[in-house]
Amino acid sequence: MTTVFPLPSPVLPEFSTLVLKGPYHASAPIHLCLTHVANRPGTKAVLLTPSRDNFIAALRDLNDDWLNECGGYGSVSQALSRVDVFYPPTPAHASLALSMLRVSRPEIAPSSLEIASPCLVLLHEISSYFLDGNNSGLHTLASYLSLVAHALSTLRSLSEQVSGSHVSLVLMDSRLDSLSLPVLQPSVQAPDVDLGGQSEPSFRVAFLIHHYFEWVGTFEFKETPPQMESFTHFLRLRETARGDDDEADVIMQWRQIDGQPRVFNNNRTGVVFVFQ
């Protein structure tokens, strides 16, 4: 039972590979990793995200009340201790981290990023590698796809290390739909005029990345009447094998609102999720 919300809440379908895109809440990756390991004793989750500062700032800005209230509880804290977060600053560092993942073996001294299996590997906001920074113009469509393919290859290797084990991959990328990359890297020696005034066209990464995953989830929201002071949020989940079958979609609907004032002061709690 895995979800991107505080429990009790709607749960995600069973999956081996899942991509989540769109404006999801900042605490979604935490809840996903937490609920994954909490229901699977002895497992761990590995979360790779490009920037520690951005990750923490987003969590602070959201102010998830459940994490504030329950994050320090013994059972929750114990489960969170089995979520390892790494901050590879470039795609090369992310690939290196993935290649170092191994299933832990008590008889051998640890020499790499050893994890228990089965487990969850979560790639978070990796479009930042290709949309931000001074080297963003050096990347191509293969840069993004190869990182995902590397993760899938790593998961297969981890699953083979222990008989009967199962490792899942989740890609969470809020800007995936807006990411377009060229197939070929533009030549720095050939001016645009020599190319007939046309540079290499860009292609939408999301169009191809869907083929790597069993499930695709898209977060959306719409404005509600002003007096409600909130948005209505949606998560539409589609199994890729079903193609364009809208009737088979799994849809979750909720609102994010500020909690009620606390009993002993006038300070309000953080954001809570109200399901519809």
C-alpha atoms as one frame of an Amber mdcrd trajectory, in Angstrom:
protein
   0.000   0.000   0.000   1.724   3.131  -1.277   0.390   6.670  -1.404   1.592
  10.250  -1.916  -0.574  11.540   0.958  -0.718  11.155   4.730  -2.681   8.055
   5.694  -5.582   7.371   5.705  -5.864   8.432   2.081  -6.365   7.040  -1.439
  -3.580   4.648  -2.420  -1.757   4.153  -5.682  -2.305   1.049  -7.821   0.287
  -1.701  -7.508   3.224  -0.835  -9.750   6.769  -1.736 -10.685   7.437   1.480
 -12.604   5.534   4.740 -12.239   6.010   8.295 -13.506   4.314  11.226 -11.730
   4.322  14.673 -13.317   2.624  18.039 -12.972   2.175  20.307  -9.924   2.340
  17.739  -7.139   2.723  18.831  -3.504   6.268  19.039  -2.158   5.741  16.352
   0.483   4.519  13.764  -2.067   7.941  12.062  -2.458   8.296  11.793   1.331
   4.881  10.176   1.764   5.505   7.855  -1.178   8.823   6.585   0.227   7.467
   6.421   3.773   4.370   4.388   2.979   6.353   2.098   0.689   8.823   1.038
   3.385   6.347   1.158   6.293   4.369  -1.738   4.850   7.434  -3.752   3.842
   9.589  -4.623   6.889  13.315  -4.687   6.222  13.168  -2.618   3.042  14.621
   0.766   2.196  13.819   3.556  -0.246  16.419   5.627  -2.083  15.521   9.143
  -3.218  17.777  11.031  -5.639  17.096  14.753  -6.097  19.412  17.371  -7.658
  19.342  20.061  -4.954  19.159  19.761  -1.179  18.355  23.471  -0.820  15.441
  23.329  -3.275  14.083  20.121  -1.760  14.088  21.470   1.800  12.780  24.904
   0.768   9.809  23.342  -1.026   8.936  21.247   2.036   9.195  24.279   4.275
   6.991  26.388   2.000   4.305  23.692   1.842   4.300  23.162   5.630   2.672
  19.708   5.592   0.860  19.494   8.929   0.991  15.694   9.095   4.782  15.689
   8.827   5.001  18.438  11.458   2.736  16.545  13.853   3.663  12.906  13.217
   7.204  13.004  11.822   8.712  12.537  15.263   6.522   9.603  16.308   8.477
   6.427  16.969   6.963   4.289  14.211   7.084   7.121  11.658  10.627   8.074
  12.615  11.711   4.459  12.343  10.242   4.181   8.848  11.797   7.492   7.786
  15.188   6.206   8.911  14.897   3.658   6.095  14.595   6.417   3.463  18.002
   7.490   2.142  18.158  10.831   0.316  21.059  11.706  -1.991  21.694  14.960
  -3.839  23.686  14.246  -7.028  24.348  17.684  -8.596  24.662  16.508 -12.221
  23.343  13.657 -14.394  26.806  12.096 -14.270  26.729  12.062 -10.473  23.209
  10.583 -10.525  24.334   7.797 -12.875  27.320   7.115 -10.638  25.101   6.874
  -7.557  22.780   4.460  -9.361  25.701   2.287 -10.478  26.926   2.027  -6.862
  23.670   0.662  -5.454  24.057  -2.875  -4.184  21.999  -5.245  -2.086  23.597
  -5.445   1.352  25.322  -8.695   2.309  26.248  -9.163   5.992  29.288 -11.347
   5.213  30.920  -8.641   3.036  32.204  -5.274   4.254  30.177  -2.422   2.686
  31.988  -0.717  -0.181  29.131   1.030  -2.001  25.612   2.368  -1.524  24.210
  -0.825  -0.088  20.472  -1.123   0.359  18.040  -3.769   1.445  15.929  -5.441
  -1.201  13.109  -5.249  -2.164  13.129  -1.471  -2.247  12.011   1.694  -4.006
  14.227   3.977  -6.067  12.807   7.465  -6.659  14.221   9.910  -9.216  13.000
  13.362  -8.229  12.934  16.532 -10.365  15.683  15.415 -12.718  14.492  17.902
 -15.347  16.422  20.438 -13.229  19.590  18.994 -14.740  18.393  19.994 -18.205
  16.447  23.200 -17.561  18.690  24.910 -15.003  22.374  25.749 -14.881  25.058
  26.922 -17.241  25.378  23.580 -19.060  21.703  23.083 -19.892  22.382  23.743
 -23.590  24.796  20.806 -23.797  22.148  18.150 -23.136  20.113  16.184 -25.665
  17.062  13.960 -25.589  19.362  11.015 -24.911  20.675  12.726 -21.762  17.320
  12.381 -20.015  16.357   9.014 -21.491  19.717   7.440 -20.703  19.451   8.435
 -17.044  16.047   6.758 -16.787  17.311   3.722 -18.702  20.291   3.539 -16.343
  17.889   3.497 -13.378  15.829   0.706 -14.935  18.972  -1.312 -15.602  20.089
  -0.826 -12.004  16.738  -2.024 -10.709  16.925  -5.171 -12.802  20.396  -5.834
 -11.433  19.244  -5.313  -7.844  16.288  -7.636  -8.343  18.577 -10.352  -9.694
  20.922 -10.160  -6.709  18.345 -11.693  -4.378  16.006 -14.401  -5.604  12.382
 -13.342  -5.555  13.183  -9.707  -4.752  11.298  -6.815  -6.271  12.553  -3.270
  -6.816  10.272  -0.460  -7.999  11.148   2.752  -9.812   9.271   6.036  -9.553
  10.066   9.160 -11.555   8.571  12.336 -10.075   9.146  15.364 -12.287   6.840
  18.370 -12.116   8.297  19.958 -15.268   8.408  16.864 -17.448   5.599  18.033
 -19.742   7.397  21.319 -20.436  10.791  19.743 -21.102  11.897  19.579 -24.748
  15.415  18.610 -25.809  17.130  18.312 -29.209  18.057  14.911 -30.596  21.543
  16.130 -31.547  23.735  18.537 -29.645  24.108  21.795 -31.588  27.553  22.222
 -33.095  29.523  25.077 -31.544  31.619  25.386 -34.715  28.820  25.666 -37.275
  27.017  29.033 -37.131  23.260  29.053 -37.495  23.496  30.622 -40.946  25.443
  27.573 -42.208  22.544  25.392 -41.090  20.134  27.234 -43.318  18.889  29.309
 -40.387  17.377  26.250 -38.719  18.723  24.603 -35.595  17.978  21.034 -34.543
  14.298  20.851 -33.488  13.469  19.887 -29.910  11.275  16.962 -28.946   8.988
  16.580 -25.946  10.643  14.240 -23.484   7.326  13.210 -21.905   6.105  11.752
 -25.201   8.868   9.154 -25.129   9.345   8.693 -21.395   5.824   7.284 -20.991
   6.920   4.146 -22.858   9.384   3.289 -20.087   6.744   3.041 -17.342   3.744
   0.873 -16.502   1.745   3.732 -14.985   1.649   7.464 -15.723   0.173   9.876
 -13.179  -0.611  13.523 -13.968  -1.313  16.113 -11.272  -3.690  18.941 -12.196
  -5.642  21.600 -10.352  -8.424  24.069 -10.963  -9.453  27.199  -9.107 -12.337
  27.036  -6.668 -14.617  29.932  -5.672 -12.654  32.716  -3.920 -14.414  32.199
  -0.601 -12.951  28.679  -0.353  -9.361  29.993  -0.516  -8.038  26.804  -2.083
  -7.686  24.823  -5.290  -9.239  21.514  -6.211  -6.428  19.113  -7.085  -6.575
  15.995  -9.236  -4.289  13.044  -9.849  -5.133  11.056 -12.970  -3.415   7.662
 -13.168  -3.345   5.695 -16.397  -1.892   2.266 -17.136   0.155   2.685 -20.311
  -0.891  -0.715 -21.659  -4.490   0.579 -21.873  -3.570   3.397 -24.230  -6.211
   6.136 -24.448  -8.885   4.301 -22.467 -10.187   7.167 -20.292 -12.695   4.944
 -18.522  -9.897   2.873 -16.986  -8.191   5.895 -15.403  -7.824   6.069 -11.628
  -8.690   9.601 -10.453  -8.042  11.121  -7.022  -9.472  14.497  -6.010  -8.638
  16.640  -2.981  -8.115  20.152  -1.627  -5.116  21.506   0.252  -6.208  23.871
   3.019  -4.769  25.411   6.147  -5.587  23.479   9.278  -7.640  24.734  12.193
  -6.207  26.932  14.985  -4.477  24.972  17.706  -6.099  24.593  21.100  -3.656
  26.625  23.186  -2.757  29.457  20.765  -4.000  31.244  17.685  -1.394  29.770
  15.356  -2.866  27.648  12.608  -1.567  24.237  11.731   0.078  23.557   8.388
  -1.480  22.369   5.160  -3.891  19.425   5.388  -5.409  17.320   2.614  -9.187
  17.047   2.346 -10.327  14.309  -0.030 -13.482  14.516  -2.114
